[in-house]
């Protein structure tokens, strides 16, 4: 018996040593009234009391005053005694008055007869855990507020199958769905039908599932069915074990950014096109002068040759062919000048319906019977400001292009409509009313690359010898000089529509134009000019020789000078009735020579012959201009006007 008692005491000692050694838990005993009867090292560490300070005192001393006043300590004991256990968390007070968050368990202790003999109380300090949980809750709340507060991005979660499980304010703003309308539904609802049928939503999830991330741009749908261009990112969400639990999806509406980028690309392309046109235009202006001088020498020599000899029929045919070639060369130069916007235009107030009606027969003959021309012009369309002669050439070019696009025939619709504000459709136009003249065919149409280059100079899809590639360039140049715009619309197999946007003539300008037309005409031009003493001035000896010979053929006495300085010397020595001078000469131009002559000999009429499309801005407006290459008849006509005092420039007429 003694040995058994010693063994039992040894066991109790070991249990006491074990409990006293625990420092992470406060473990102590209470009597049935709640007074402390034991105290371990963990209790001393948590609460700050030594055993001698608390043994025999009531455990309610560890509660806040407010909790004691509420009777919480007694409630805990009563609950443990009645239910067999009490567990709770709450604030407790240390010896120094500081508080800590405690997890408390109270178990009743009963004897073999079931009588209550006390309580076992275990307390654990969970302050750090509670602070960590509170921090986590604050972080989660801040993140939730952050996500919900974002309105420029649609941020939401999806389960592993792609069904929406959360929805933020940005998603509601961008896509139009309220949370209760979309949560639980598949995210493929945001894709156009064609994308859904193509399996794009499932493909996106597969990539995110396998690679961890998926990013794309494309059209998405709102609740109301409208489309927007979206940038979408899908990230796979996995738990600590790597198991996929869902997806995080971020969508941004970048429609405005895409439109702005497209507008920027268009502006860059237009700038490049403008720079290219300007460079080509400058080159064309210089080449036109020299080339026209060469044509002048060839054409005049051939004309003079025909008059001086009687060639055989075969030789006559060769001369005629050569003359035709010079006229075609002159026409080519005019097209180049039109494309480069350097041709001289005679702007008028033009009634497009009257113009079209007057040239319909010519158009029909030009394009042949296989193409049927139809017109649609609303009544009372206002006039536009352009050059009627060049407009006829432009429409003829467009009609021939339409015919060539319909080798099997078809319908060509020519019509017009009034646009109240052209800038709404084409911001590069000036503000105001425009008349849109359109020509629509049923031809083969053009792909995007062909359409983009259609108006570029020398670009053509026709066979060799079937076109110069300058027709649309000429039309584009005419529209630019008329302060309008050429717009081409086409798709393969859907035909082509060419639109000519022209500014409407305002009422005041229209009245001025009518008044100008009603101004009394110039004195009648005599049929025959008597023999004159003419001074011919040109720095090109070939052109000068031909000009002199043509003037002599007309019966005039001709003096020649190779520069403006020599011309002034002739004028100082002898009387001259008329001067025909080149414009582009070194040291002194033709217009500068004209200014000096007007000051010294104001009665001498002057004709400026030039290979350029127009005279420089500083030249006098009343100077008569003769375009190179010119024929003897054209030279005779302008001399007649110069002698009669008619300073009004004739409308330019070019060989078509």
TAGIZI-V935634 format. One record per residue. N is the residue number from 1. RES is the residue in three letters. PSI is psi in whole degrees, 0 to 359 (* if undefined). Layout:
BEGIN
n=<N,N>
res=<RES,RES>
psi=<PSI,PSI>
END
This chain:
BEGIN
n=<1,2,3,4,5,6,7,8,9,10,11,12,13,14,15,16,17,18,19,20,21,22,23,24,25,26,27,28,29,30,31,32,33,34,35,36,37,38,39,40,41,42,43,44,45,46,47,48,49,50,51,52,53,54,55,56,57,58,59,60,61,62,63,64,65,66,67,68,69,70,71,72,73,74,75,76,77,78,79,80,81,82,83,84,85,86,87,88,89,90,91,92,93,94,95,96,97,98,99,100,101,102,103,104,105,106,107,108,109,110,111,112,113,114,115,116,117,118,119,120,121,122,123,124,125,126,127,128,129,130,131,132,133,134,135,136,137,138,139,140,141,142,143,144,145,146,147,148,149,150,151,152,153,154,155,156,157,158,159,160,161,162,163,164,165,166,167,168,169,170,171,172,173,174,175,176,177,178,179,180,181,182,183,184,185,186,187,188,189,190,191,192,193,194,195,196,197,198,199,200,201,202,203,204,205,206,207,208,209,210,211,212,213,214,215,216,217,218,219,220,221,222,223,224,225,226,227,228,229,230,231,232,233,234,235,236,237,238,239,240,241,242,243,244,245,246,247,248,249,250,251,252,253,254,255,256,257,258,259,260,261,262,263,264,265,266,267,268,269,270,271,272,273,274,275,276,277,278,279,280,281,282,283,284,285,286,287,288,289,290,291,292,293,294,295,296,297,298,299,300,301,302,303,304,305,306,307,308,309,310,311,312,313,314,315,316,317,318,319,320,321,322,323,324,325,326,327,328,329,330,331,332,333,334,335,336,337,338,339,340,341,342,343,344,345,346,347,348,349,350,351,352,353,354,355,356,357,358,359,360,361,362,363,364,365,366,367,368,369,370,371,372,373,374,375,376,377,378,379,380,381,382,383,384,385,386,387,388,389,390,391,392,393,394,395,396,397,398,399,400,401,402,403,404,405,406,407,408,409,410,411,412,413,414,415,416,417,418,419,420,421,422,423,424,425,426,427,428,429,430,431,432,433,434,435,436,437,438,439,440,441,442,443,444,445,446,447,448,449,450,451,452,453,454,455,456,457,458,459,460,461,462,463,464,465,466,467,468,469,470,471,472,473,474,475,476,477,478,479,480,481,482,483,484,485,486,487,488,489,490,491,492,493,494,495,496,497,498,499,500,501,502,503,504,505,506,507,508,509,510,511,512,513,514,515,516,517,518,519,520,521,522,523,524,525,526,527,528,529,530,531,532,533,534,535,536,537,538,539,540,541,542,543,544,545,546,547,548,549,550,551,552,553,554,555,556,557,558,559,560,561,562,563,564,565,566,567,568,569,570,571,572,573,574,575,576,577,578,579,580,581,582,583,584,585,586,587,588,589,590,591,592,593,594,595,596,597,598,599,600,601,602,603,604,605,606,607,608,609,610,611,612,613,614,615,616,617,618,619,620,621,622,623,624,625,626,627,628,629,630,631,632,633,634,635,636,637,638,639,640,641,642,643,644,645,646,647,648,649,650,651,652,653,654,655,656>
res=<UNK,UNK,UNK,UNK,UNK,UNK,UNK,UNK,UNK,UNK,UNK,UNK,UNK,UNK,UNK,UNK,UNK,UNK,UNK,UNK,UNK,UNK,UNK,UNK,UNK,UNK,UNK,UNK,UNK,UNK,UNK,UNK,UNK,UNK,UNK,UNK,UNK,UNK,UNK,UNK,UNK,UNK,UNK,UNK,UNK,UNK,UNK,UNK,UNK,UNK,UNK,UNK,UNK,UNK,UNK,UNK,UNK,UNK,UNK,UNK,UNK,UNK,UNK,UNK,UNK,UNK,UNK,UNK,UNK,UNK,UNK,UNK,UNK,UNK,UNK,UNK,UNK,UNK,UNK,UNK,UNK,UNK,UNK,UNK,UNK,UNK,UNK,UNK,UNK,UNK,UNK,UNK,UNK,UNK,UNK,UNK,UNK,UNK,UNK,UNK,UNK,UNK,UNK,UNK,UNK,UNK,UNK,UNK,UNK,UNK,UNK,UNK,UNK,UNK,UNK,UNK,UNK,UNK,UNK,UNK,UNK,UNK,UNK,UNK,UNK,UNK,UNK,UNK,UNK,UNK,UNK,UNK,UNK,UNK,UNK,UNK,UNK,UNK,UNK,UNK,UNK,UNK,UNK,UNK,UNK,UNK,UNK,UNK,UNK,UNK,UNK,UNK,UNK,UNK,UNK,UNK,UNK,UNK,UNK,UNK,UNK,UNK,UNK,UNK,UNK,UNK,UNK,UNK,UNK,UNK,UNK,UNK,UNK,UNK,UNK,UNK,UNK,UNK,UNK,UNK,UNK,UNK,UNK,UNK,UNK,UNK,UNK,UNK,UNK,UNK,UNK,UNK,UNK,UNK,UNK,UNK,UNK,UNK,UNK,UNK,UNK,UNK,UNK,UNK,UNK,UNK,UNK,UNK,UNK,UNK,UNK,UNK,UNK,UNK,UNK,UNK,UNK,UNK,UNK,UNK,UNK,UNK,UNK,UNK,UNK,UNK,UNK,UNK,UNK,UNK,UNK,UNK,UNK,UNK,UNK,UNK,UNK,UNK,UNK,UNK,UNK,UNK,UNK,UNK,UNK,UNK,UNK,UNK,UNK,UNK,UNK,UNK,UNK,UNK,UNK,UNK,UNK,UNK,UNK,UNK,UNK,UNK,UNK,UNK,UNK,UNK,UNK,UNK,UNK,UNK,UNK,UNK,UNK,UNK,UNK,UNK,UNK,UNK,UNK,UNK,UNK,UNK,UNK,UNK,UNK,UNK,UNK,UNK,UNK,UNK,UNK,UNK,UNK,UNK,UNK,UNK,UNK,UNK,UNK,UNK,UNK,UNK,UNK,UNK,UNK,UNK,UNK,UNK,UNK,UNK,UNK,UNK,UNK,UNK,UNK,UNK,UNK,UNK,UNK,UNK,UNK,UNK,UNK,UNK,UNK,UNK,UNK,UNK,UNK,UNK,UNK,UNK,UNK,UNK,UNK,UNK,UNK,UNK,UNK,UNK,UNK,UNK,UNK,UNK,UNK,UNK,UNK,UNK,UNK,UNK,UNK,UNK,UNK,UNK,UNK,UNK,UNK,UNK,UNK,UNK,UNK,UNK,UNK,UNK,UNK,UNK,UNK,UNK,UNK,UNK,UNK,UNK,UNK,UNK,UNK,UNK,UNK,UNK,UNK,UNK,UNK,UNK,UNK,UNK,UNK,UNK,UNK,UNK,UNK,UNK,UNK,UNK,UNK,UNK,UNK,UNK,UNK,UNK,UNK,UNK,UNK,UNK,UNK,UNK,UNK,UNK,UNK,UNK,UNK,UNK,UNK,UNK,UNK,UNK,UNK,UNK,UNK,UNK,UNK,UNK,UNK,UNK,UNK,UNK,UNK,UNK,UNK,UNK,UNK,UNK,UNK,UNK,UNK,UNK,UNK,UNK,UNK,UNK,UNK,UNK,UNK,UNK,UNK,UNK,UNK,UNK,UNK,UNK,UNK,UNK,UNK,UNK,UNK,UNK,UNK,UNK,UNK,UNK,UNK,UNK,UNK,UNK,UNK,UNK,UNK,UNK,UNK,UNK,UNK,UNK,UNK,UNK,UNK,UNK,UNK,UNK,UNK,UNK,UNK,UNK,UNK,UNK,UNK,UNK,UNK,UNK,UNK,UNK,UNK,UNK,UNK,UNK,UNK,UNK,UNK,UNK,UNK,UNK,UNK,UNK,UNK,UNK,UNK,UNK,UNK,UNK,UNK,UNK,UNK,UNK,UNK,UNK,UNK,UNK,UNK,UNK,UNK,UNK,UNK,UNK,UNK,UNK,UNK,UNK,UNK,UNK,UNK,UNK,UNK,UNK,UNK,UNK,UNK,UNK,UNK,UNK,UNK,UNK,UNK,UNK,UNK,UNK,UNK,UNK,UNK,UNK,UNK,UNK,UNK,UNK,UNK,UNK,UNK,UNK,UNK,UNK,UNK,UNK,UNK,UNK,UNK,UNK,UNK,UNK,UNK,UNK,UNK,UNK,UNK,UNK,UNK,UNK,UNK,UNK,UNK,UNK,UNK,UNK,UNK,UNK,UNK,UNK,UNK,UNK,UNK,UNK,UNK,UNK,UNK,UNK,UNK,UNK,UNK,UNK,UNK,UNK,UNK,UNK,UNK,UNK,UNK,UNK,UNK,UNK,UNK,UNK,UNK,UNK,UNK,UNK,UNK,UNK,UNK,UNK,UNK,UNK,UNK,UNK,UNK,UNK,UNK,UNK,UNK,UNK,UNK,UNK,UNK,UNK,UNK,UNK,UNK,UNK,UNK,UNK,UNK,UNK,UNK,UNK,UNK,UNK,UNK,UNK,UNK,UNK,UNK,UNK,UNK,UNK,UNK,UNK,UNK,UNK,UNK,UNK,UNK,UNK>
psi=<319,318,320,322,321,321,322,316,322,323,319,322,317,320,318,318,319,311,318,333,343,126,348,350,141,113,119,164,148,147,176,338,351,11,146,131,350,162,127,175,324,323,319,319,316,310,345,1,144,163,318,340,340,339,130,351,161,141,350,348,342,358,157,154,318,324,323,319,331,351,22,320,314,324,322,315,316,320,318,316,323,317,348,356,145,131,136,166,144,177,136,163,133,176,321,6,348,158,152,156,121,144,122,134,129,123,135,147,126,154,185,338,357,6,141,123,359,193,146,129,126,126,138,137,111,24,312,318,319,319,320,319,321,319,319,318,318,318,315,320,317,318,319,317,322,311,317,332,344,122,349,349,140,111,120,163,152,150,182,343,356,12,138,131,347,163,123,176,325,321,321,320,316,317,341,357,140,159,317,346,341,333,131,349,158,142,350,347,339,355,146,155,319,321,322,317,332,354,21,317,313,323,321,316,323,317,316,322,320,321,349,346,146,134,139,168,145,179,138,163,141,175,323,3,350,156,152,153,121,146,120,137,131,124,136,137,125,154,186,337,2,8,132,125,351,196,145,131,132,125,136,135,110,30,313,320,317,317,319,321,320,320,322,317,319,318,320,317,318,323,316,317,318,318,320,317,321,317,315,325,317,318,317,317,319,317,323,318,309,319,321,325,318,315,323,315,318,310,314,321,319,319,315,323,318,325,334,342,166,85,158,159,320,318,323,320,320,319,316,319,318,319,320,322,321,322,321,323,319,320,321,318,320,323,320,317,325,315,320,3,33,9,153,127,149,92,136,168,114,129,105,323,317,321,312,316,324,341,8,316,318,319,315,319,326,324,350,168,346,345,123,123,128,146,147,106,114,153,156,37,138,159,165,168,113,181,115,322,315,331,321,314,319,314,323,319,314,320,319,321,318,318,314,334,351,72,335,11,175,199,138,113,125,124,182,156,152,129,118,325,105,335,340,324,328,94,341,352,160,152,138,180,144,151,124,106,123,151,114,126,174,35,200,340,177,146,177,317,317,318,320,328,2,321,5,144,137,8,127,147,3,166,171,132,1,0,156,345,16,357,305,329,319,317,317,318,319,317,321,318,335,7,33,209,141,126,125,134,128,152,148,127,359,13,182,141,123,122,130,108,118,138,138,141,123,164,316,317,326,317,320,319,316,320,321,319,334,358,139,138,163,164,148,142,129,148,322,135,132,166,134,162,109,137,117,127,123,138,349,113,328,313,319,316,315,321,316,317,322,318,320,324,331,354,9,153,128,132,147,147,141,5,165,325,316,326,317,325,318,317,328,339,332,161,136,137,333,144,129,111,147,155,306,94,149,153,313,121,170,321,326,321,319,321,318,318,320,327,318,320,71,344,355,120,149,136,128,118,127,145,354,167,337,163,158,159,330,352,149,142,338,7,136,132,135,118,135,146,144,153,171,325,318,322,319,319,316,330,321,318,321,318,325,349,8,111,5,127,137,156,131,139,123,147,134,*>
END
